[in-house]
Amino acid sequence: MVELAPEKFYQFNQDERMRALDDAHQRFLHDLATDIEEAHLRGKSVRDIEIARNMKCEGFDAGIISRMTGLSTIEIERLVVNG
């Protein structure tokens, strides 16, 4: 398996679609880490961030999400929703 890794890595890097998907995934992970770090700095729980992101994805109004999670509407609007 280890012997195949360099070839698989090369093939992955040659596939433009796979690189684009990986870039999008890496941006998502970065945005998530940033949201979590900012939440910790502001004393918000990671669970509140997850709930707010899910509610936003489902189309809930930012005011409702704010009342349910304690996050400000500005924090909610800044959440990145993928999907």
Secondary structure, DSSP 8 states (H G I E B T S, - for coil): -GGGHHHHHHHHHH-HHHHHHHHHHHHHHHHHHHHHHHHHHTT--HHHHHHHHHHHHTT--HHHHHHHH---HHHHHH-----
